[in-house]
């Protein structure tokens, strides 16, 4: 996930996410390979970012780009419904609020998306310039509606980032396209339950795992083991 920022004292570049769950599984399984998740911080570079972070005093750096787009489009638009949506958005950003926090109906959302407004990207606004980088990562996940799921064992402990409520086959595809193509079932267990077991096999014997179909929405803090055909 790429986080573009302005006005914040954050390190540029990739940063390993400090994940207590992940660290617990590494300690438990002592795997041959560890694959934590890395966020990327970029100063500016709002276009193409997954999340934007700014201070209250610097959010105008982002919103002014949207004001210019909105004013330019308003000078040329003829459709009354589109004009109403644009004027609603312009009033909102002139109040120094990102568009992502607006309540929009389906038509208004289409107008905003088509215009490519910068602050339609999930945008965080902080009162101070020095929030903890890990906090910004976690806040960014929440704002963007993302979560981690995990694969664990003695071979590897891996954190995977997906959208909240992603279904089982989407999670399988995140691990490898072949797992999605040959998907049969996903065996899942909560992270809390897994910490009480020696292995997935042990958890299975204790009746703590569950087999789910491809369209099952995976909860947060879940471990997956994918069953598939080659």
C-alpha positions, 0 to 999 in steps of 0.5 A, a space after each residue: 500500500 502506497 501512502 502519499 503525505 504532506 506536512 507530516 514528519 514521516 520517513 520516505 520509502 518502504 517501512 515494515 509494519 509492526 504487527 503484533 499478530 505477525 510477530 507472535 506467529 514468528 515467535 511461535 513457529 520459528 519459520 524458515 522464511 518471514 514475509 511481513 507487510 511493507 507500506 510505502 511512504 511517498 512525499 507528495 505523489 498523490 496520484 496513484 496513492 492508495 491513501 493520502 495523509 496530511 495535517 490540518 494545516 497542509 490538507 489544502 495542498 491536496 484540496 486545491 487540486 480538487 478545487 481547480 478540477 471542480 471549477 474547471 468542470 463547472 465552467 463547462 458543464 451543462 447537465 443540471 444533475 452533474 452541476 449540482 453534484 459538482 457544486 456540492 463537492 466544491 462547497 465541501 472541499 472549500 470547507 477544507 474537507 476531503 471528498 472521501 468523507 462525503 456522503 454521495 449517492 450513486 450518480 454523484 459517486 460516478 461524477 466524482 470518480 469520473 473527474 478523478 478528484 484527488 481527495 476521493 482517495 482515502 484521506 487521513 487528516 492529523 492535528 499534529 505533524 508527527 504521528 507514529 508511522 505505524 499508526 498512520 499505516 493502521 489508520 490508512 488500512 482502516 480508511 481504505 477498508 483493508 485488512 490482513 489475513 495470514 498464512 503460517 507454519 514452519 516453512 513461512 509466516 506471511 501477512 497478506 493485505 486485502 480488502 475487508 470482507 474479501 472472499 476466500 477465493 480472492 484471498 487464495 488468488 492473493 497468495 498465488 493465481 494457481 490457488 484461485 484457479 484450482 480452488 476447492 475449499 479454504 480451511 480457516 481459523 482465527 489468529 487467537 485460536 491458532 495461538 492455542 495450537 501447535 499446528 494447523 493439524 493440531 487445530 484441526 484435531 481440536 475442531 478449531 478450524 472450519 472449511 469454507 466455500 469460495 464466496 465466504 467473506 474472510 473475517 479479520 485476523 484469520 489464518 487460511 490454508 487453501 485446498 486446491 487442484 493443481 
